Amino acid sequence: MSPGETEAIVIRRRIAASRDEVFDAWTDPVGMQLWMCPGDIVSAAVDLDPRVGGALRVIMRSATGTYEHWGEFTVVDRPAKLAFTWRARNTDFLPTLVTVELFAAPNGHCDLVLKHERLPGREAGDQYRGGWGQIVARLESFLGDRGQR
């Protein structure tokens, strides 16, 4: 950890969907627009090229502002792991690293472990801890709703 960095954020969640379904949700920009909306975010525009070296861009909009995030995929290992850099105003525009690991769980479920590291300070860490927790909850709901259609 570099001086000024905060400890990594780790979000763990068992999701009632297969690893393949969860991995596919992380690589589907159309579906991601529906669940990549933490807090007061009302819409998200998502552009992805899910391959190593491929770009990602997420623009979140709330009633009071627009929040742009961008990065590059560093690991794409279907259905086990995705990793990408993540830059935004809240990271001081420096590249942070998000890793999503997916593990098979009983009953066809999936254990998701999201880790966000290299954050520039405690305030950014606190904001992203809440944001990623809400995003993962929305992902879980999205996958549950999709399975009932």
C-alpha positions, 0 to 999 in steps of 0.5 A: 500500500502506498502512502495515503492509500486506504485499505482495500474494500472487500464486498462478499455476497452469495448470489442465487445465480450461477457463476456464468450468469453473474460473469455475463452480467458483469460483461453485458453493458445493456444489463449493467445499465440497470444495476450499476446505479448506487445511492441516488444514481438514476441512470447509468450509461455503460460501454465495455470491451470485455477483453484484456486491454479493452476499455470500460466507461461508466457514466452515472447520473443523479439529479445533482450530477454526473459521475464518470468512471473509466478504465481498462480490463486487466483480467478476463477469465470466464467464469472465475475472475474479472479485473479492471482499472477504475479511474474517477474524480473520487480516485483523484483520476489515478488508476485503482483496481477492482477485482471480481472473483466468482466461486461456485456455491451450493445449489447452483449459487455463486459466491462473489468477492469484489475487491477495490484497492489502491484507493487514494484515502479514507473518504474515497474508501468510505464512498466506494464501500457503500457504493459497491455494496449497493451495486452488488445488491442491485446486481443480485436483485437484477439476476433474481428478477431476470430468473422470474421472467 
